[in-house]
Structures are given as structure tokens and as C-alpha cells.
Amino acid sequence: MVLETDAGRLTYADRTITLDLTDTERERLESLFESFPVFKIEQPATRKAPDATVHISALADPKHTADFVERVFRRIYELDEDYELRAVRV
């Protein structure tokens, strides 16, 4: 599944979330992990990926994953609560 806004894009497949982030956005992601400790950067996949790409293991129930995704768009991409989220591929 691919979700996007004008500010960013998130891909979710096989319990992995993939994001392309700037350095500042990546710092925000690190702080987000404090609230969601079950989500972690997949080091091998991320090391082999292009510089801006981060792979995150999402071994959580659907509700917890949805909460994390919501926070990614609100906190990482700094969107207001009335942002438009588009599912561009399911």
C-alpha cells in the first residue's frame, strides 16, 4: 500500500514501512520511536537502501500500525490535523 500527501509518501508492505526522509525528518522519526517502541529501523535493509530511504519494521497490530502511520504524517511531515491523505496504491 502506498499513502501520500503533498509533504511525503509512505509505503507499507509485509510489515515494513518505507519512508524517504530528509535529515531533519529522520531526527523527528527517532523521537517518534520513543512513543512506539515496537517499531524499529531495519538496519540491513536501510543500509542497502539509497541515503534518504528508511525501512521500519512494523510488527504490531493494525490499530497500533495505523496510529504510527498517523503520527508519521503529523509529526515527521508536520501536517495539520486536517491534512489530505491519498491511497495511491493498495
C-alpha positions in Angstrom: 0.0 0.0 0.0 1.2 3.5 -0.8 -0.1 6.5 1.1 0.9 10.0 0.2 0.3 13.7 1.0 1.8 16.8 -0.7 4.5 16.6 2.0 5.6 12.9 1.8 4.9 9.3 1.0 4.8 6.1 3.0 4.9 2.5 1.6 3.6 -0.4 3.7 4.3 -4.0 2.7 5.0 -7.2 4.5 5.0 -5.4 7.9 7.6 -2.9 6.7 7.1 0.8 6.4 9.3 2.6 3.9 9.9 6.3 4.0 12.1 8.8 2.2 13.2 11.4 4.7 15.4 14.4 4.9 18.0 14.6 7.8 15.6 16.7 9.8 12.7 14.4 9.2 14.8 11.4 10.2 15.6 13.2 13.5 11.9 13.5 14.1 11.5 9.8 13.3 14.0 8.9 16.0 11.9 10.8 18.6 8.7 9.1 17.4 10.2 5.7 18.3 10.1 6.8 22.0 6.3 6.6 21.8 6.2 3.5 19.6 9.0 1.2 20.9 7.8 -1.9 18.9 8.7 0.0 15.7 12.4 -0.1 14.7 14.6 0.8 11.8 15.5 -2.4 9.8 19.3 -1.8 9.8 20.3 -4.3 7.0 17.6 -3.1 4.6 18.2 0.6 5.4 22.0 0.3 5.0 21.5 -1.1 1.5 18.9 1.5 0.5 19.5 4.9 -1.1 20.6 7.5 1.5 17.2 9.1 2.2 15.3 5.8 2.4 14.5 4.3 5.8 12.8 0.8 6.3 10.9 0.4 9.6 9.8 -3.0 11.0 6.1 -2.7 11.8 5.4 -5.9 13.9 2.3 -4.6 15.5 -1.5 -5.0 15.4 -3.4 -3.0 12.7 -4.6 -0.3 15.2 -1.1 0.3 16.5 0.3 0.5 13.0 -2.4 2.9 12.0 -1.6 5.1 15.0 2.1 5.1 14.0 1.3 6.0 10.4 -0.9 8.9 11.5 1.9 10.2 13.7 4.4 9.9 10.9 2.3 12.2 8.7 1.5 14.6 11.6 4.9 14.7 13.4 7.5 13.8 10.7 6.0 15.7 7.9 4.5 18.4 10.3 1.0 18.3 8.8 -2.1 19.8 10.4 -4.9 17.6 11.6 -7.0 18.3 8.5 -4.3 17.1 6.0 -5.4 15.1 2.9 -4.1 11.6 2.8 -4.3 9.7 -0.5 -4.1 5.9 -1.0 -2.4 5.8 -4.4 -1.8 2.0 -4.5 -3.4 -0.8 -2.5 
